[in-house]
Amino acid sequence: MSQRAEKTEGRQSPFKGLRVCMVAPYLPKKGGVTVQTHLMVDGLEREGAEVVRIDTILHSLNHRLLLPLRIPLQALVTAARFLKHGRRCDIVHIQACSWWGFLPVFVVGPLNKWLTKKRFVISFHGGGGPIWIAKYKRLVLPYLRMADSVVVVSTKIQEAFVKHGIDAKILWNLVDIDRFAFRERKAAKPNLVWIRHFEDVYDPLTALEVFAKVKRVIPEASITFIGDGSLKSEMDKFISSNRLSDVRFTGRLANDAVPKIYEEVDIFLNTSKRDGLPTALLEANASGLPIVTTDAGSIPDMMDGGKAGVVLGIGDADALANAVIELVRNPEKTHNLSVWGRRNAEKYSWRRCAQDLIVHYGLQAFGR
């Protein structure tokens, strides 16, 4: 059965007839939280739940120059949308992250506490959570305490929240593995792929440094960068000054275009400095791509103790490059990572998520 069509087995779905108010960013906004929202809404609706979508983004004002106007307007529009639809829901579920991504909690939390009074769940995303909660604890803790359940995507974020008195639980990210055709790599060609925003937190310059080191040893190596961001000009300078060839930039791609790229390459490189539970790595696992990654955030846990990917220190370009070279030269290791990676991705399915949501939504108490 397709993962998209999976339902809770053995009895009628406990979600059938449930009305969930999902306060979150929706497409066409790009990003990990949007993808997770889409997958969760899709799963809930296939289980028979009615999902009321409260979009927290004003897409028509989604330009940096309009930020001073967009933020207050988004708060007002989110409040108006919630007041219109929130009363007819059984569950209020917010998909949030740090910084401005927490704004929906500031808006909807008090409205739900004093007016709608529904069961309230906050999903918190983003590897910057520990730094953020430590810096702004006086401001954000009262709002987190309004929730009946707070769920996070990594053990490091969970530890930070628990340290500040928030009983956060883990809800692992979802991966729609049906989108990614599994290609079993019995050997790896030196064709790399890197996909994130071109920002310091994801460290694309180290990725280029890794590639340059690989290129000196394996001249036919190539790398594809998927994404864009503020470091693009610095990346271009690095490429020029080091006379690097075989570097391809695709820009941002639609979600349905990424699997095709993954089919064409043989090694997935990740160089992030901070992270939560990056879906991109799980998608690479689903594709059978052997992974070489830093140990940012909860990546070591996600890579199953090194069985689903080679995990190395942040910023260690030498070690990362050597790991890539070893995969090219060691078909057995490449094959093991490819096969185990697919098994690893299958753990992040809707079935597992549904079992957790039954608890967080309090459905057991109602005999669902």
C-alpha positions in Angstrom: 0.0 0.0 0.0 1.3 3.5 -0.8 2.5 5.4 2.2 0.1 8.3 1.1 -2.8 5.9 1.6 -1.7 4.4 4.9 -4.2 4.5 7.6 -4.3 3.5 11.3 -4.7 -0.3 11.1 -7.0 -2.7 13.0 -9.9 -0.4 13.7 -11.7 2.7 12.5 -9.3 5.7 12.5 -9.4 7.6 15.8 -9.0 10.8 13.6 -12.2 10.2 11.7 -14.6 13.2 12.1 -12.0 15.1 14.2 -11.8 18.8 13.4 -8.2 20.1 13.5 -7.4 23.8 13.2 -3.9 23.7 11.7 -2.2 27.1 12.2 0.9 27.1 10.0 2.6 28.4 6.8 1.2 26.8 3.7 2.3 26.6 0.1 3.5 28.4 -2.0 5.8 29.4 0.9 8.9 27.2 0.7 10.7 25.7 3.6 10.8 22.7 6.0 7.9 23.8 8.2 5.7 24.2 5.1 6.6 20.7 3.9 5.9 19.2 7.3 2.6 20.9 7.5 1.6 19.6 4.0 2.5 16.0 4.9 0.7 16.2 8.3 -2.5 17.7 6.8 -2.4 15.1 4.0 -2.1 12.3 6.6 -4.9 13.6 8.8 -7.3 14.1 5.9 -6.7 10.6 4.7 -7.6 9.4 8.1 -10.9 11.1 7.9 -10.1 14.3 9.9 -11.4 17.7 8.8 -8.4 20.1 8.7 -9.2 23.8 8.9 -6.2 25.6 7.4 -5.2 28.9 9.1 -2.4 30.2 6.9 0.1 32.4 8.9 1.7 33.9 5.8 0.5 36.9 3.7 2.0 35.6 0.4 1.3 38.8 -1.4 3.6 40.7 0.9 6.4 38.1 1.0 9.3 40.5 0.2 12.1 41.6 2.5 11.4 45.3 2.0 7.8 44.8 3.1 8.8 43.0 6.4 7.9 46.0 8.7 4.4 46.0 7.2 4.0 42.3 6.8 4.7 41.2 10.4 1.9 43.3 12.1 -0.5 42.5 9.3 0.2 38.8 9.5 -0.6 38.9 13.2 -3.9 40.6 12.6 -4.9 38.4 9.8 -3.9 35.2 11.7 -6.0 36.4 14.6 -9.0 37.2 12.4 -8.8 33.8 10.6 -8.5 32.0 13.9 -11.5 33.8 15.5 -13.6 33.0 12.4 -12.8 29.3 12.3 -11.3 28.2 15.7 -14.5 27.7 17.6 -15.7 24.9 15.4 -12.5 22.8 15.8 -11.7 20.2 18.4 -7.9 20.7 18.3 -5.8 23.7 17.7 -2.3 22.7 16.4 0.3 25.4 15.6 3.4 24.7 13.5 6.0 27.1 14.9 9.7 27.8 15.0 12.0 30.4 16.6 12.2 34.1 16.0 9.3 35.4 13.8 8.2 31.9 13.3 6.8 31.9 16.9 4.5 34.9 16.2 1.4 32.6 15.6 1.8 31.3 19.2 1.8 34.8 20.6 -1.4 35.5 18.6 -3.4 32.3 18.9 -2.3 31.1 22.3 -4.1 33.8 24.3 -7.1 33.7 22.0 -7.5 30.0 22.6 -6.9 30.2 26.3 -9.5 32.9 26.9 -12.0 32.4 24.1 -12.0 29.1 22.2 -10.6 26.9 25.0 -9.7 24.0 22.7 -7.0 21.4 23.2 -3.8 23.2 22.2 -0.7 21.6 20.6 2.5 23.4 19.5 4.9 21.7 17.1 8.3 23.5 17.3 10.8 23.2 14.5 14.3 24.5 13.9 17.8 23.7 15.1 18.1 27.2 16.7 15.6 26.3 19.4 18.1 25.9 22.3 19.8 29.3 21.7 16.4 31.0 21.2 14.7 29.7 24.3 17.7 30.5 26.5 17.8 34.1 25.2 14.0 34.8 25.2 12.8 32.5 28.0 11.0 35.3 30.0 9.0 36.2 26.9 8.2 32.8 25.4 7.8 30.4 28.4 4.4 31.7 29.4 3.1 31.1 25.9 4.6 27.6 25.7 2.9 26.8 29.0 -0.5 27.5 27.5 -0.2 24.4 25.4 -1.6 21.0 26.4 1.2 19.4 24.5 4.5 20.7 23.1 6.3 18.6 20.6 9.8 19.2 19.1 11.8 17.5 16.3 15.1 16.7 18.0 16.5 15.5 21.3 18.7 18.6 21.6 15.7 20.9 21.4 13.8 18.6 23.8 16.6 18.8 26.3 16.7 22.6 26.1 12.9 22.9 26.6 12.9 20.5 29.5 15.7 22.4 31.1 13.4 25.5 31.2 10.5 23.6 32.6 8.6 22.7 29.4 7.7 19.0 29.2 8.4 18.7 25.5 8.0 15.4 23.6 9.6 14.2 20.4 7.5 14.1 17.2 9.9 13.1 14.4 9.6 14.8 11.0 7.5 13.1 8.3 9.0 11.9 5.0 6.9 11.1 2.0 9.2 8.3 0.8 6.9 7.5 -2.2 8.2 10.7 -3.9 11.7 9.3 -4.0 12.6 6.3 -6.1 15.0 4.1 -4.3 18.2 3.4 -6.3 20.4 0.9 -4.6 24.0 2.2 -4.9 26.4 -0.7 -5.0 29.2 1.7 -5.8 29.4 5.5 -5.9 30.6 7.8 -8.6 32.1 11.1 -7.4 28.9 13.0 -8.2 27.8 15.0 -5.1 24.7 17.0 -4.2 24.1 19.6 -1.5 20.7 21.1 -0.8 19.9 23.9 1.8 19.7 27.7 1.8 23.0 29.4 1.1 23.3 30.8 4.6 26.0 30.6 7.2 24.0 28.2 9.4 24.2 25.6 6.6 27.8 26.4 5.7 27.9 26.0 1.9 31.4 27.5 1.9 32.7 24.4 3.8 30.8 22.3 1.2 32.9 24.0 -1.5 36.1 23.5 0.5 35.2 19.8 0.8 34.6 19.5 -2.9 37.9 21.3 -3.7 39.7 18.7 -1.6 37.9 15.8 -3.3 38.6 17.3 -6.7 42.3 17.3 -6.1 42.2 13.6 -5.5 39.4 12.6 -8.0 39.5 15.1 -10.9 36.3 13.9 -12.4 34.2 14.8 -9.3 31.2 17.1 -9.6 28.8 18.8 -7.3 25.3 20.1 -7.7 24.0 22.9 -5.3 20.3 23.1 -4.9 19.1 26.4 -3.3 20.0 30.0 -3.1 20.7 32.7 -0.4 22.9 35.5 0.7 26.2 33.6 0.4 25.9 33.0 -3.3 28.4 35.7 -4.2 31.0 34.4 -1.7 30.5 30.9 -3.2 31.2 32.3 -6.7 34.4 34.0 -5.5 35.6 30.8 -3.9 34.9 28.9 -7.1 36.8 31.5 -9.2 39.8 31.9 -6.9 40.2 28.1 -6.6 39.5 27.5 -10.3 36.9 24.9 -9.6 35.1 23.3 -12.4 32.1 20.9 -12.5 30.0 23.0 -10.0 26.4 23.3 -10.9 23.8 25.6 -9.4 20.1 24.8 -9.9 18.6 27.6 -7.8 15.6 26.8 -5.8 13.6 23.8 -7.2 10.0 22.8 -6.8 9.6 19.8 -4.5 8.7 17.5 -7.4 12.0 18.4 -9.2 14.3 17.3 -6.4 13.9 13.5 -6.7 15.1 13.6 -10.3 18.4 15.3 -9.2 18.8 12.6 -6.5 18.5 9.9 -9.1 21.4 11.5 -11.1 24.0 11.7 -8.2 25.6 9.2 -5.9 26.7 11.0 -2.7 24.7 13.5 -0.5 26.8 16.1 1.4 25.5 18.1 4.3 27.6 20.8 6.2 25.2 22.5 8.5 26.4 24.1 11.7 23.1 24.1 13.5 20.1 21.9 12.7 17.1 20.1 14.0 15.9 17.0 12.1 16.5 18.0 8.5 14.0 16.4 6.1 16.5 16.7 3.3 18.7 14.0 4.8 15.8 11.6 5.3 14.8 12.2 1.6 18.3 11.3 0.6 18.1 8.2 2.7 14.8 7.3 0.9 16.6 7.7 -2.4 19.4 5.4 -1.5 22.0 8.2 -1.5 24.9 7.5 0.9 25.2 10.5 3.2 28.3 12.4 4.5 27.2 15.0 7.1 28.2 17.1 10.1 26.9 16.2 13.5 24.8 19.3 14.0 21.6 19.1 16.1 20.0 15.7 16.2 21.6 14.5 13.0 23.6 11.8 14.8 20.4 10.3 16.3 18.7 10.6 12.9 21.5 8.8 11.1 21.0 5.8 13.5 24.5 5.9 15.1 26.3 6.1 11.7 24.4 3.2 10.1 22.4 5.5 7.8 25.1 8.1 7.1 28.7 9.1 7.9 28.6 11.6 10.7 31.6 13.9 11.3 32.5 17.1 13.1 31.1 20.6 12.2 33.5 22.5 9.9 35.9 19.6 9.5 36.5 19.9 5.7 39.4 17.4 5.8 37.3 14.6 7.4 34.3 15.3 5.3 36.4 15.1 2.1 38.1 12.0 3.2 34.7 10.4 3.9 33.5 11.2 0.4 36.7 9.8 -1.2 36.3 6.6 0.9 32.8 6.1 -0.4 34.0 6.3 -4.0 36.8 3.8 -3.2 34.8 1.5 -1.0 31.7 0.0 -2.7 30.8 -2.2 0.2 30.5 0.8 2.6 28.5 2.7 -0.1 26.2 -0.2 -0.5 25.6 -0.7 3.2 24.8 3.0 3.7 22.4 3.0 0.7 20.4 0.0 1.9 20.3 1.0 5.6 19.4 4.6 4.7 16.2 3.5 2.9 15.3 1.4 6.0 16.0 4.4 8.2 13.7 6.7 6.1 10.8 4.2 6.4 10.8 4.8 10.2 9.6 8.4 9.5 6.3 7.4 8.1 2.7 8.6 8.7 1.9 5.5 10.7 4.4 6.4 13.3 3.3 10.0 13.4 -0.3 9.0 13.7 0.4 6.9 16.8 2.1 9.9 18.4 -0.7 12.4 17.5 -3.3 10.1 19.1 -1.5 10.8 22.4 -0.8 14.6 21.8 -4.4 15.2 20.7 -5.7 13.4 23.8 -7.8 11.0 21.7 -7.3 8.1 24.0 -9.2 9.9 26.8 -12.2 10.0 24.6 -12.1 6.4 23.6 -11.3 7.1 20.0 
